[in-house]
Each structure stands twice: as structure tokens, then as C-alpha cells.
């Protein structure tokens, strides 16, 4: 039956997108922006951030191919380029770099968490690659699962921060960065093999 392979594709795609979104890296930023808010306001702020991320993600998910065709970009080239971008993002997370992300902690705009923190170049490229690999149904389900998970983490950010502490959050972020580098290598190898 096709259902079991499809479930595997959904799980793999969901994990890939979730790792790239890396919502744990957005927790300190979200806490600083919502420290004076009540529970309902914090839930709404998380919804607004994830809503912004979803709008950008689904826009490229559905229209990414058209954008590629306009610029005459080969999909295998996108895979290799996407892998390079993801690897850089992963290395930044592992090494605790990402200066652009840290600057956003001083911004009052919740929407900045949605993009570029959650839905950045890595997520955009990955969503387009997943559509090509597994189709729209798998990618839409995986995207929705990743976005809902990210919303839940943002909503529970204060509890997660207290539970893990600063060191724990950094450790989780580093592990996610390492997984992201592995995903990047897989994309690059697939793109290189397909173009040979």
C-alpha cells in the first residue's frame, strides 16, 4: 500500500522543515517581545508569528516553480544551492553565530519571528525541493505539522525556557543545527548526482 511509504515521506519532510525552522532558536526572541503580555496575548502573538511564516512558506510552495521558470533556473541547481544555504545556516547554529537573528531580539515586530526566523531562505528552498520530490500533499501536510509544532513551542516558550534553561536551549539549537547540516549534505549530493 502507498499509505505507509507516504507516512514515511511525511515524517521525513516534517522533520526536515522543523529542523530548518528551528523554533527553539526563536524562543529567547519571542520571550523578550512578549514578556509584558498575558497568556491570551502571548498565544495571539505566537499565532501572528506563525501565520506570517505560513503565508511566506505556502506562497513559495505553490508558486516556487513558476518563479524558477521565469529566471530559467534548473531544479538540480536549486538543490545544490539550497544545500549550500542550509549548510551555512546549520554551521551558524552549531557555532552559535547567526548575528542577523540576534539583532532581531531588539525589534518590536512579532512578524519578524515568522520571517526570516521561522520561514527563511532555508525553509523556502526546502519546501520547493520537497514538492518536487514528494508532491504537494506530502509537503503541505509536513509544512502544516511543522508550523503547528512551532506555534506550540512559541506559545509554551516561557515554560520551555524555565525547563531547559539558557544552556539547555543552546544545546537543543546546536543539535538541530547539526541535523540541518546533514540534511544539507543530502540535498547537495542528490543535486550533484541528478545533474551528472
CORNOR-V688999 format. One record per residue. RES is the residue in three letters. D_FIRST is the distance of its C-alpha to the first C-alpha in Angstrom with 1 decimal. Layout:
RES;D_FIRST
RES;D_FIRST
//
This chain:
UNK;0.0
UNK;3.8
UNK;5.5
UNK;6.5
UNK;7.8
UNK;9.3
UNK;10.9
UNK;12.4
UNK;13.7
UNK;15.2
UNK;16.8
UNK;18.2
UNK;19.5
UNK;21.0
UNK;22.8
UNK;24.1
UNK;25.5
UNK;26.9
UNK;28.6
UNK;30.1
UNK;31.3
UNK;32.8
UNK;34.0
UNK;36.1
UNK;38.4
UNK;39.1
UNK;40.1
UNK;43.7
UNK;44.2
UNK;42.7
UNK;45.0
UNK;48.0
UNK;47.4
UNK;46.8
UNK;49.2
UNK;51.5
UNK;48.8
UNK;47.9
UNK;44.4
UNK;43.6
UNK;45.0
UNK;42.9
UNK;39.7
UNK;40.7
UNK;41.5
UNK;38.1
UNK;36.5
UNK;38.8
UNK;37.9
UNK;34.1
UNK;34.6
UNK;36.4
UNK;33.8
UNK;31.1
UNK;33.2
UNK;33.7
UNK;30.1
UNK;28.6
UNK;31.5
UNK;30.6
UNK;26.8
UNK;27.4
UNK;30.5
UNK;30.3
UNK;29.4
UNK;32.4
UNK;34.6
UNK;33.6
UNK;34.4
UNK;37.7
UNK;38.8
UNK;37.3
UNK;35.3
UNK;32.7
UNK;29.4
UNK;29.6
UNK;33.0
UNK;31.7
UNK;29.2
UNK;32.2
UNK;34.5
UNK;32.0
UNK;31.6
UNK;35.4
UNK;35.8
UNK;33.2
UNK;35.0
UNK;38.3
UNK;37.0
UNK;35.6
UNK;38.8
UNK;40.9
UNK;39.0
UNK;39.3
UNK;43.0
UNK;43.7
UNK;44.9
UNK;43.6
UNK;47.0
UNK;45.7
UNK;43.6
UNK;46.6
UNK;48.9
UNK;46.7
UNK;47.6
UNK;50.9
UNK;49.5
UNK;49.6
UNK;46.6
UNK;43.5
UNK;41.6
UNK;42.2
UNK;39.8
UNK;37.1
UNK;38.0
UNK;38.7
UNK;37.9
UNK;34.3
UNK;33.4
UNK;35.3
UNK;34.9
UNK;32.3
UNK;29.9
UNK;30.7
UNK;29.9
UNK;26.7
UNK;25.3
UNK;26.0
UNK;24.4
UNK;21.2
UNK;21.1
UNK;21.5
UNK;18.9
UNK;16.0
UNK;17.3
UNK;19.2
UNK;16.6
UNK;15.8
UNK;19.5
UNK;20.9
UNK;19.0
UNK;20.0
UNK;23.5
UNK;23.9
UNK;22.9
UNK;25.4
UNK;28.1
UNK;27.9
UNK;28.1
UNK;31.1
UNK;32.8
UNK;32.6
UNK;34.1
UNK;36.9
UNK;37.6
UNK;37.9
UNK;39.7
UNK;42.9
UNK;41.4
UNK;39.3
UNK;42.4
UNK;44.4
UNK;41.8
UNK;41.2
UNK;44.6
UNK;45.3
UNK;44.6
UNK;41.2
UNK;40.2
UNK;41.3
UNK;39.4
UNK;36.1
UNK;36.8
UNK;37.6
UNK;34.3
UNK;32.4
UNK;34.5
UNK;33.6
UNK;29.9
UNK;30.6
UNK;32.4
UNK;29.5
UNK;27.2
UNK;30.0
UNK;30.2
UNK;26.6
UNK;27.0
UNK;30.3
UNK;29.0
UNK;26.0
UNK;28.6
UNK;31.1
UNK;28.7
UNK;27.5
UNK;31.2
UNK;32.5
//
